[in-house]
Amino acid sequence: MKEILFVGRSNVGKSTLIRALTGKKIPVGKHPGVTRKPLRIPYQDFQIVDMPGFGFMSGVSDQGQEAIKDNIVHYIESNAGNIALAVMVVNASSFAQIVDRWTERGEIPVEVELFEFLHELNIDVIVAANKIDKVGDVDGTLDGIAQRLGMTPPWRQWLDRIVPVSAKKRNIGRLKEAMQKRLEQARKNDGVNVLKSFMYF
Protein backbone atom coordinates (compact mmCIF):
# COMPACT_ATOMS: atom_id res chain seq x y z
CA MET A 1 0.00 0.00 0.00
CA LYS A 2 1.32 3.45 -0.96
CA GLU A 3 2.17 5.85 1.87
CA ILE A 4 1.43 9.48 2.74
CA LEU A 5 4.29 10.64 4.94
CA PHE A 6 3.66 13.25 7.65
CA VAL A 7 6.91 14.84 8.82
CA GLY A 8 7.80 17.87 10.90
CA ARG A 9 9.43 19.35 13.96
CA SER A 10 8.29 18.19 17.38
CA ASN A 11 5.13 19.96 18.65
CA VAL A 12 4.01 21.41 15.29
CA GLY A 13 0.68 19.57 15.53
CA LYS A 14 1.22 16.59 13.19
CA SER A 15 -0.85 14.18 15.24
CA THR A 16 -3.67 16.71 15.74
CA LEU A 17 -3.74 17.32 11.99
CA ILE A 18 -3.85 13.59 11.19
CA ARG A 19 -6.66 13.18 13.75
CA ALA A 20 -8.62 15.99 12.05
CA LEU A 21 -8.08 14.39 8.63
CA THR A 22 -8.88 10.80 9.53
CA GLY A 23 -11.19 11.12 12.54
CA LYS A 24 -9.04 8.51 14.27
CA LYS A 25 -7.43 8.89 17.69
CA ILE A 26 -3.69 9.09 17.35
CA PRO A 27 -1.65 8.03 20.38
CA VAL A 28 0.74 10.79 21.43
CA GLY A 29 3.78 10.38 23.68
CA LYS A 30 3.59 12.15 27.05
CA HIS A 31 6.94 13.81 26.40
CA PRO A 32 8.56 15.01 23.14
CA GLY A 33 10.94 12.43 21.71
CA VAL A 34 9.15 9.44 23.24
CA THR A 35 7.69 8.29 19.91
CA ARG A 36 10.57 7.04 17.81
CA LYS A 37 8.84 4.65 15.43
CA PRO A 38 6.56 5.52 12.49
CA LEU A 39 2.84 5.18 13.25
CA ARG A 40 0.55 3.90 10.46
CA ILE A 41 -3.09 4.99 9.97
CA PRO A 42 -5.34 3.89 7.05
CA TYR A 43 -6.53 6.77 4.83
CA GLN A 44 -8.69 5.96 1.78
CA ASP A 45 -6.66 3.39 -0.20
CA PHE A 46 -3.40 4.79 1.18
CA GLN A 47 -1.62 4.59 4.51
CA ILE A 48 -0.69 7.70 6.48
CA VAL A 49 2.68 7.33 8.20
CA ASP A 50 3.14 9.68 11.16
CA MET A 51 6.88 10.09 11.61
CA PRO A 52 8.47 11.03 14.96
CA GLY A 53 9.02 14.78 15.44
CA PHE A 54 12.56 16.10 15.03
CA GLY A 55 14.52 19.08 16.38
CA PHE A 56 15.00 20.41 19.91
CA MET A 57 13.05 18.49 22.55
CA SER A 58 13.14 19.28 26.23
CA GLY A 59 14.62 16.40 28.20
CA VAL A 60 16.04 14.63 25.12
CA SER A 61 19.83 14.59 24.65
CA ASP A 62 21.50 15.99 21.51
CA GLN A 63 22.48 12.41 20.67
CA GLY A 64 18.85 11.30 21.01
CA GLN A 65 17.64 14.14 18.78
CA GLU A 66 20.26 13.28 16.15
CA ALA A 67 19.25 9.59 16.26
CA ILE A 68 15.60 10.50 15.58
CA LYS A 69 16.63 12.65 12.60
CA ASP A 70 18.85 9.84 11.23
CA ASN A 71 15.99 7.33 11.59
CA ILE A 72 13.65 9.64 9.63
CA VAL A 73 16.21 10.10 6.82
CA HIS A 74 16.87 6.34 6.68
CA TYR A 75 13.14 5.56 6.55
CA ILE A 76 12.53 8.03 3.71
CA GLU A 77 15.53 6.71 1.72
CA SER A 78 14.44 3.09 2.17
CA ASN A 79 10.77 3.71 1.30
CA ALA A 80 11.02 6.52 -1.29
CA GLY A 81 9.55 4.37 -4.06
CA ASN A 82 6.45 3.64 -1.99
CA ILE A 83 5.76 7.23 -0.79
CA ALA A 84 2.98 8.80 -2.88
CA LEU A 85 3.07 12.12 -1.03
CA ALA A 86 4.83 13.86 1.86
CA VAL A 87 3.07 16.44 4.03
CA MET A 88 5.65 18.56 5.85
CA VAL A 89 3.92 20.22 8.80
CA VAL A 90 5.40 23.50 10.04
CA ASN A 91 4.38 25.92 12.78
CA ALA A 92 3.39 29.00 10.76
CA SER A 93 4.00 31.38 13.67
CA SER A 94 7.57 30.26 14.50
CA PHE A 95 8.93 28.78 11.25
CA ALA A 96 10.71 31.93 10.02
CA GLN A 97 12.42 32.62 13.37
CA ILE A 98 13.68 29.02 13.67
CA VAL A 99 15.02 28.95 10.10
CA ASP A 100 16.68 32.37 10.49
CA ARG A 101 18.31 31.34 13.78
CA TRP A 102 19.91 28.31 12.10
CA THR A 103 20.94 30.34 9.05
CA GLU A 104 22.62 33.00 11.23
CA ARG A 105 24.72 30.22 12.81
CA GLY A 106 25.84 29.19 9.31
CA GLU A 107 23.87 25.93 9.47
CA ILE A 108 21.21 24.55 7.12
CA PRO A 109 17.86 24.47 8.97
CA VAL A 110 16.49 20.92 9.33
CA GLU A 111 13.17 21.80 7.66
CA VAL A 112 14.93 23.28 4.62
CA GLU A 113 17.25 20.26 4.44
CA LEU A 114 14.30 17.87 4.66
CA PHE A 115 12.27 19.76 2.04
CA GLU A 116 15.19 19.63 -0.41
CA PHE A 117 15.91 15.98 0.45
CA LEU A 118 12.31 14.94 -0.35
CA HIS A 119 12.52 16.74 -3.70
CA GLU A 120 15.84 15.06 -4.51
CA LEU A 121 14.10 11.71 -4.08
CA ASN A 122 11.26 12.88 -6.39
CA ILE A 123 8.71 12.77 -3.57
CA ASP A 124 5.79 15.18 -3.98
CA VAL A 125 5.63 17.60 -1.01
CA ILE A 126 2.85 19.74 0.46
CA VAL A 127 3.85 22.21 3.19
CA ALA A 128 1.02 22.42 5.75
CA ALA A 129 1.47 25.75 7.56
CA ASN A 130 -0.28 24.85 10.83
CA LYS A 131 -1.49 27.15 13.64
CA ILE A 132 -2.33 29.81 11.04
CA ASP A 133 -5.08 31.06 13.38
CA LYS A 134 -2.30 32.40 15.67
CA VAL A 135 -0.81 34.55 12.90
CA GLY A 136 -1.68 38.24 12.37
CA ASP A 137 -0.25 38.90 8.90
CA VAL A 138 -1.16 35.66 7.09
CA ASP A 139 0.11 36.66 3.62
CA GLY A 140 3.38 38.06 5.00
CA THR A 141 3.96 34.93 7.09
CA LEU A 142 3.26 32.54 4.21
CA ASP A 143 5.44 34.63 1.86
CA GLY A 144 8.23 34.20 4.44
CA ILE A 145 7.75 30.42 4.53
CA ALA A 146 7.80 30.22 0.72
CA GLN A 147 10.97 32.32 0.50
CA ARG A 148 12.86 30.30 3.11
CA LEU A 149 12.00 27.08 1.26
CA GLY A 150 13.36 28.45 -2.01
CA MET A 151 10.02 29.42 -3.57
CA THR A 152 9.68 32.98 -4.86
CA PRO A 153 6.89 34.97 -3.12
CA PRO A 154 4.02 35.69 -3.28
CA TRP A 155 2.99 32.35 -1.73
CA ARG A 156 -0.33 32.42 -3.61
CA GLN A 157 1.43 31.24 -6.74
CA TRP A 158 2.26 28.06 -4.79
CA LEU A 159 -1.27 27.14 -3.64
CA ASP A 160 -0.65 23.49 -4.55
CA ARG A 161 2.50 23.41 -2.39
CA ILE A 162 1.84 25.71 0.60
CA VAL A 163 -1.43 25.23 2.43
CA PRO A 164 -2.45 27.22 5.56
CA VAL A 165 -4.26 25.06 8.14
CA SER A 166 -5.45 25.12 11.73
CA ALA A 167 -5.58 21.53 12.96
CA LYS A 168 -7.10 22.44 16.34
CA LYS A 169 -9.90 24.45 14.72
CA ARG A 170 -10.29 21.77 12.02
CA ASN A 171 -9.67 24.32 9.30
CA ILE A 172 -8.23 21.71 6.93
CA GLY A 173 -10.45 21.94 3.81
CA ARG A 174 -7.69 23.33 1.57
CA LEU A 175 -5.26 20.64 2.68
CA LYS A 176 -7.79 17.88 1.92
CA GLU A 177 -8.29 19.33 -1.58
CA ALA A 178 -4.54 19.62 -2.25
CA MET A 179 -3.94 16.08 -0.99
CA GLN A 180 -6.84 14.71 -3.06
CA LYS A 181 -5.40 16.17 -6.28
CA ARG A 182 -1.97 14.70 -5.60
CA LEU A 183 -3.35 11.31 -4.59
CA GLU A 184 -5.51 11.09 -7.71
CA GLN A 185 -2.38 11.76 -9.76
CA ALA A 186 -0.51 9.08 -7.78
CA ARG A 187 -3.31 6.59 -8.53
CA LYS A 188 -3.12 7.42 -12.25
CA ASN A 189 0.66 7.03 -12.26
CA ASP A 190 0.30 3.73 -10.44
CA GLY A 191 -2.19 2.56 -13.08
CA VAL A 192 0.27 3.50 -15.84
CA ASN A 193 3.07 1.60 -14.09
CA VAL A 194 0.88 -1.50 -13.69
CA LEU A 195 -0.06 -1.31 -17.38
CA LYS A 196 3.60 -0.98 -18.38
CA SER A 197 4.55 -4.03 -16.32
CA PHE A 198 1.86 -6.08 -18.08
CA MET A 199 3.09 -4.87 -21.48
CA TYR A 200 6.61 -6.11 -20.73
CA PHE A 201 5.45 -9.36 -19.13
C-alpha positions in Angstrom: 0.0 0.0 0.0 1.3 3.4 -1.0 2.2 5.9 1.9 1.4 9.5 2.7 4.3 10.6 4.9 3.7 13.3 7.6 6.9 14.8 8.8 7.8 17.9 10.9 9.4 19.3 14.0 8.3 18.2 17.4 5.1 20.0 18.6 4.0 21.4 15.3 0.7 19.6 15.5 1.2 16.6 13.2 -0.9 14.2 15.2 -3.7 16.7 15.7 -3.7 17.3 12.0 -3.9 13.6 11.2 -6.7 13.2 13.8 -8.6 16.0 12.1 -8.1 14.4 8.6 -8.9 10.8 9.5 -11.2 11.1 12.5 -9.0 8.5 14.3 -7.4 8.9 17.7 -3.7 9.1 17.3 -1.6 8.0 20.4 0.7 10.8 21.4 3.8 10.4 23.7 3.6 12.2 27.1 6.9 13.8 26.4 8.6 15.0 23.1 10.9 12.4 21.7 9.2 9.4 23.2 7.7 8.3 19.9 10.6 7.0 17.8 8.8 4.6 15.4 6.6 5.5 12.5 2.8 5.2 13.3 0.5 3.9 10.5 -3.1 5.0 10.0 -5.3 3.9 7.1 -6.5 6.8 4.8 -8.7 6.0 1.8 -6.7 3.4 -0.2 -3.4 4.8 1.2 -1.6 4.6 4.5 -0.7 7.7 6.5 2.7 7.3 8.2 3.1 9.7 11.2 6.9 10.1 11.6 8.5 11.0 15.0 9.0 14.8 15.4 12.6 16.1 15.0 14.5 19.1 16.4 15.0 20.4 19.9 13.1 18.5 22.5 13.1 19.3 26.2 14.6 16.4 28.2 16.0 14.6 25.1 19.8 14.6 24.6 21.5 16.0 21.5 22.5 12.4 20.7 18.9 11.3 21.0 17.6 14.1 18.8 20.3 13.3 16.1 19.2 9.6 16.3 15.6 10.5 15.6 16.6 12.6 12.6 18.8 9.8 11.2 16.0 7.3 11.6 13.7 9.6 9.6 16.2 10.1 6.8 16.9 6.3 6.7 13.1 5.6 6.6 12.5 8.0 3.7 15.5 6.7 1.7 14.4 3.1 2.2 10.8 3.7 1.3 11.0 6.5 -1.3 9.5 4.4 -4.1 6.4 3.6 -2.0 5.8 7.2 -0.8 3.0 8.8 -2.9 3.1 12.1 -1.0 4.8 13.9 1.9 3.1 16.4 4.0 5.7 18.6 5.8 3.9 20.2 8.8 5.4 23.5 10.0 4.4 25.9 12.8 3.4 29.0 10.8 4.0 31.4 13.7 7.6 30.3 14.5 8.9 28.8 11.3 10.7 31.9 10.0 12.4 32.6 13.4 13.7 29.0 13.7 15.0 29.0 10.1 16.7 32.4 10.5 18.3 31.3 13.8 19.9 28.3 12.1 20.9 30.3 9.0 22.6 33.0 11.2 24.7 30.2 12.8 25.8 29.2 9.3 23.9 25.9 9.5 21.2 24.6 7.1 17.9 24.5 9.0 16.5 20.9 9.3 13.2 21.8 7.7 14.9 23.3 4.6 17.2 20.3 4.4 14.3 17.9 4.7 12.3 19.8 2.0 15.2 19.6 -0.4 15.9 16.0 0.5 12.3 14.9 -0.4 12.5 16.7 -3.7 15.8 15.1 -4.5 14.1 11.7 -4.1 11.3 12.9 -6.4 8.7 12.8 -3.6 5.8 15.2 -4.0 5.6 17.6 -1.0 2.9 19.7 0.5 3.9 22.2 3.2 1.0 22.4 5.7 1.5 25.8 7.6 -0.3 24.8 10.8 -1.5 27.1 13.6 -2.3 29.8 11.0 -5.1 31.1 13.4 -2.3 32.4 15.7 -0.8 34.5 12.9 -1.7 38.2 12.4 -0.3 38.9 8.9 -1.2 35.7 7.1 0.1 36.7 3.6 3.4 38.1 5.0 4.0 34.9 7.1 3.3 32.5 4.2 5.4 34.6 1.9 8.2 34.2 4.4 7.7 30.4 4.5 7.8 30.2 0.7 11.0 32.3 0.5 12.9 30.3 3.1 12.0 27.1 1.3 13.4 28.4 -2.0 10.0 29.4 -3.6 9.7 33.0 -4.9 6.9 35.0 -3.1 4.0 35.7 -3.3 3.0 32.4 -1.7 -0.3 32.4 -3.6 1.4 31.2 -6.7 2.3 28.1 -4.8 -1.3 27.1 -3.6 -0.7 23.5 -4.5 2.5 23.4 -2.4 1.8 25.7 0.6 -1.4 25.2 2.4 -2.5 27.2 5.6 -4.3 25.1 8.1 -5.4 25.1 11.7 -5.6 21.5 13.0 -7.1 22.4 16.3 -9.9 24.4 14.7 -10.3 21.8 12.0 -9.7 24.3 9.3 -8.2 21.7 6.9 -10.4 21.9 3.8 -7.7 23.3 1.6 -5.3 20.6 2.7 -7.8 17.9 1.9 -8.3 19.3 -1.6 -4.5 19.6 -2.3 -3.9 16.1 -1.0 -6.8 14.7 -3.1 -5.4 16.2 -6.3 -2.0 14.7 -5.6 -3.4 11.3 -4.6 -5.5 11.1 -7.7 -2.4 11.8 -9.8 -0.5 9.1 -7.8 -3.3 6.6 -8.5 -3.1 7.4 -12.3 0.7 7.0 -12.3 0.3 3.7 -10.4 -2.2 2.6 -13.1 0.3 3.5 -15.8 3.1 1.6 -14.1 0.9 -1.5 -13.7 -0.1 -1.3 -17.4 3.6 -1.0 -18.4 4.6 -4.0 -16.3 1.9 -6.1 -18.1 3.1 -4.9 -21.5 6.6 -6.1 -20.7 5.5 -9.4 -19.1 
